[in-house]
């Protein structure tokens, strides 16, 4: 870390992304406070971090904690089911004079989209209105959750909503955490403020991924997932985005084309994990 980089971070949430992200930040020499809700079931936190239990919707309490720990950057690792809670943290971030807010994105591009992605995009407008600089990271789909996306976790079958031939951006969870920690601790604020970064570990289609499983799974094309499966609408929503051509991090919704550049080069010398490496295929 140089003198002209951020050094103190607040990570909101200690789940799927929050914990590995906090660990990566510590490994990059940062001071890290992990914030969880008092009702959170998470009890183990990365070595070298400080843990604070606070109600994210209690703005005065969260403001005080951000101030007392001199947090320069707030990184939201809040689950998509609780995006309304994320919105409540903005007032505290502003009152605590936070210098950068990293919202819970980490997926395919959200601008101009509906549903969950649309809600994420709307939050950026709220951050802008609050006058807080932001950094948005698009990482496509997390490789670690491919069994969920394809329905393999339910019945050992691959369910494809459509042909499954359109490409999508895929990134491993550990690479998302490592990349974000690296750029936040190595790039100066002026290169991060109000910026959107786009990364991918591999670009391939749902069908190509299914074929990597070989004969161990059966591929089924269906208009929808069975009702008895966990979160059928979410699985369909994510697959239909790819079917519509909106599954890559370089996608521009205004032109319906892949037009943006990938920013992997900001983490020099890094080996990006592939789907097969991540899933052990």
C-alpha positions in Angstrom: 0.0 0.0 0.0 1.3 3.4 -0.9 0.7 6.7 0.9 -1.9 7.8 -1.6 -4.3 4.8 -1.2 -7.2 3.9 1.1 -6.2 2.1 4.2 -9.3 1.7 6.4 -12.3 -0.3 5.3 -15.7 -1.2 6.6 -17.2 -4.4 5.2 -20.9 -4.7 5.7 -21.7 -8.4 6.0 -19.7 -11.5 6.7 -21.3 -14.1 4.4 -20.4 -15.4 0.9 -18.3 -12.4 -0.2 -17.8 -10.4 3.0 -15.6 -12.9 4.8 -13.1 -13.6 1.9 -13.1 -10.0 1.0 -12.2 -8.9 4.5 -9.4 -11.5 4.5 -8.0 -10.3 1.2 -8.0 -6.7 2.4 -6.0 -7.7 5.5 -3.6 -9.6 3.3 -3.1 -6.4 1.4 -2.2 -4.5 4.6 -5.5 -2.8 5.2 -7.3 -2.0 8.5 -10.7 -3.9 8.3 -13.8 -3.7 10.4 -16.4 -6.4 9.6 -20.0 -5.2 10.5 -22.8 -7.6 11.0 -26.3 -7.3 12.2 -26.8 -8.3 15.9 -29.0 -11.2 14.7 -26.4 -12.6 12.3 -25.4 -16.2 12.7 -21.8 -15.5 11.6 -19.5 -15.9 14.6 -16.1 -16.5 12.9 -14.2 -13.7 11.3 -10.9 -13.5 9.4 -7.8 -13.0 11.6 -6.7 -9.4 11.7 -10.1 -8.0 11.4 -12.2 -6.2 14.0 -15.9 -7.2 14.4 -18.7 -4.9 15.2 -22.4 -6.0 15.6 -24.7 -3.1 14.8 -28.2 -2.6 13.3 -27.5 -1.3 9.8 -30.8 0.5 9.8 -29.8 2.5 13.0 -28.1 5.4 11.3 -26.8 7.1 14.4 -25.3 3.9 15.8 -23.7 2.9 12.4 -22.4 6.5 12.0 -20.7 6.4 15.4 -19.0 3.0 14.6 -17.8 4.2 11.2 -16.4 7.3 12.8 -14.8 5.6 15.7 -12.9 3.2 13.4 -12.0 5.9 11.0 -13.4 4.0 8.1 -12.6 5.6 4.7 -14.4 3.1 2.5 -17.6 1.2 3.0 -18.0 -2.0 1.1 -21.4 -3.6 1.0 -21.4 -7.4 0.9 -25.1 -7.4 1.8 -27.1 -10.2 0.2 -29.5 -9.2 -2.7 -32.5 -10.2 -0.5 -31.7 -7.2 1.8 -31.0 -4.4 -0.7 -33.5 -2.3 1.2 -31.2 -2.5 4.2 -28.2 -1.4 2.1 -30.1 1.7 1.2 -30.4 2.6 4.9 -26.6 2.6 5.3 -26.1 5.6 3.0 -27.1 8.2 5.6 -24.5 6.8 8.1 -21.8 6.7 5.4 -22.4 10.3 4.5 -22.6 11.5 8.1 -19.3 9.6 8.9 -17.6 11.4 5.9 -16.9 8.1 4.1 -14.7 8.7 1.1 -15.9 5.8 -1.1 -18.9 3.5 -1.2 -18.7 0.1 -2.9 -22.3 -1.1 -3.4 -23.4 -4.8 -3.5 -23.1 -5.4 -7.3 -20.5 -8.1 -8.3 -22.8 -9.6 -11.0 -23.6 -8.8 -14.6 -24.3 -5.1 -15.6 -27.3 -3.7 -13.8 -27.9 -0.5 -15.8 -31.3 -0.5 -17.5 -32.3 -3.8 -16.1 -35.3 -5.0 -14.2 -35.7 -7.1 -11.1 -32.8 -7.5 -8.8 -30.3 -6.0 -11.2 -32.6 -3.0 -11.6 -32.7 -2.4 -7.8 -28.9 -2.5 -7.7 -28.7 0.1 -10.5 -31.2 2.3 -8.7 -29.0 2.3 -5.6 -26.2 3.9 -7.6 -28.5 6.8 -8.2 -29.1 7.1 -4.4 -25.3 7.1 -3.8 -24.9 9.8 -6.4 -27.6 11.8 -4.7 -25.9 11.4 -1.4 -22.8 12.9 -2.8 -20.6 10.0 -2.0 -18.1 8.7 -4.6 -18.7 5.1 -5.6 -16.9 2.2 -7.1 -19.0 -0.4 -8.9 -17.7 -3.9 -9.8 -19.3 -6.1 -12.4 -17.9 -9.7 -12.2 -20.6 -11.6 -14.1 -21.8 -14.8 -12.5 -20.0 -16.5 -9.6 -18.5 -19.8 -10.8 -19.0 -21.2 -7.3 -22.8 -21.1 -7.7 -23.0 -22.8 -11.1 -24.7 -25.9 -9.5 -27.4 -23.5 -8.3 -27.8 -21.6 -11.6 -28.1 -24.9 -13.5 -30.3 -26.7 -11.0 -27.7 -29.4 -10.4 -27.9 -28.9 -6.7 -31.5 -30.0 -6.8 -31.7 -33.2 -9.0 -28.3 -33.7 -10.5 -29.7 -32.5 -13.9 -28.8 -29.4 -15.8 -31.9 -27.4 -16.6 -31.5 -24.8 -19.4 -34.1 -22.2 -20.0 -33.6 -21.8 -23.7 -30.7 -23.1 -25.8 -28.0 -22.0 -23.3 -25.6 -21.1 -26.1 -25.1 -17.3 -25.4 -21.8 -16.4 -23.7 -21.7 -15.2 -20.1 -19.0 -13.8 -17.9 -17.9 -16.1 -15.0 -15.6 -15.2 -12.1 -14.7 -17.2 -9.0 -15.6 -15.9 -5.6 -12.0 -15.8 -4.5 -11.0 -13.8 -7.6 -13.8 -11.3 -7.0 -12.6 -10.8 -3.4 -8.9 -10.7 -4.3 -9.4 -8.2 -7.2 -11.5 -5.8 -5.3 -9.1 -5.9 -2.3 -6.2 -5.3 -4.6 -7.5 -2.3 -6.6 -8.9 -0.7 -3.4 -5.5 -0.9 -1.7 -3.2 -0.2 -4.7 -5.0 2.4 -6.9 -5.3 6.1 -5.7 -8.8 7.4 -4.9 -8.9 9.5 -8.1 -8.7 6.3 -10.2 -11.5 4.7 -8.2 -14.1 7.5 -7.7 -17.3 7.1 -9.6 -15.9 4.3 -11.7 -17.3 1.0 -13.0 -14.9 -1.9 -13.2 -15.6 -5.1 -15.2 -13.8 -8.4 -14.7 -14.2 -12.0 -15.8 -12.3 -15.2 -15.2 -13.7 -17.0 -18.2 -16.4 -16.4 -20.8 -18.5 -19.3 -21.9 -22.1 -20.4 -22.2 -24.3 -22.4 -19.9 -24.3 -25.2 -22.4 -20.5 -25.3 -22.5 -20.4 -25.5 -18.7 -22.9 -28.3 -18.7 -20.8 -30.2 -21.2 -17.8 -30.0 -18.8 -19.8 -32.2 -16.4 -19.7 -35.0 -19.0 -21.9 -38.0 -18.5 -22.4 -37.2 -14.8 -25.4 -35.0 -15.5 -28.3 -35.0 -17.9 -29.1 -31.8 -19.8 -32.8 -30.8 -19.9 -34.2 -27.9 -21.9 -37.3 -26.5 -20.2 -39.4 -23.3 -20.2 -39.1 -23.0 -16.4 -37.8 -24.7 -13.3 -40.1 -26.9 -11.3 -42.0 -25.1 -8.5 -40.7 -27.4 -5.8 -37.1 -26.3 -6.5 -35.5 -23.7 -4.2 -35.8 -20.2 -5.7 -37.1 -21.2 -9.2 -37.9 -17.7 -10.3 -34.4 -16.4 -9.4 -32.7 -19.2 -11.4 -35.0 -18.4 -14.4 -34.3 -14.7 -14.1 -30.6 -15.2 -14.2 -30.7 -17.6 -17.1 -33.0 -15.5 -19.2 -30.7 -12.5 -18.9 -28.0 -14.6 -20.5 -30.4 -15.8 -23.2 -31.2 -12.2 -23.9 -27.5 -11.5 -24.5 -27.0 -9.5 -21.2 -24.8 -12.0 -19.4 -21.4 -10.5 -20.1 -19.7 -7.7 -18.1 -18.9 -5.9 -21.4 -22.6 -5.7 -22.3 -24.1 -2.2 -23.0 -27.9 -2.3 -22.5 -28.3 0.9 -24.6 -26.9 -0.6 -27.7 -27.5 -4.3 -26.9 -23.9 -5.0 -27.8 -20.7 -6.0 -26.1 -18.8 -2.7 -26.1 -17.0 -2.2 -22.8 -13.5 -3.3 -22.0 -12.5 -5.8 -19.3 -10.4 -4.4 -16.4 -8.6 -7.6 -15.4 -5.2 -5.9 -16.2 -5.5 -3.8 -13.0 -4.5 -6.9 -11.1 -1.2 -7.6 -12.9 0.3 -11.1 -12.9 -2.8 -12.7 -11.5 -3.9 -16.2 -12.6 -7.7 -16.1 -13.0 -9.4 -19.3 -12.1 -11.5 -21.2 -14.8 -14.8 -22.8 -14.3 -13.2 -26.3 -14.2 -10.6 -25.2 -11.7 -13.2 -23.6 -9.4 -15.6 -26.6 -9.5 -12.9 -29.3 -9.7 -14.2 -30.7 -13.0 
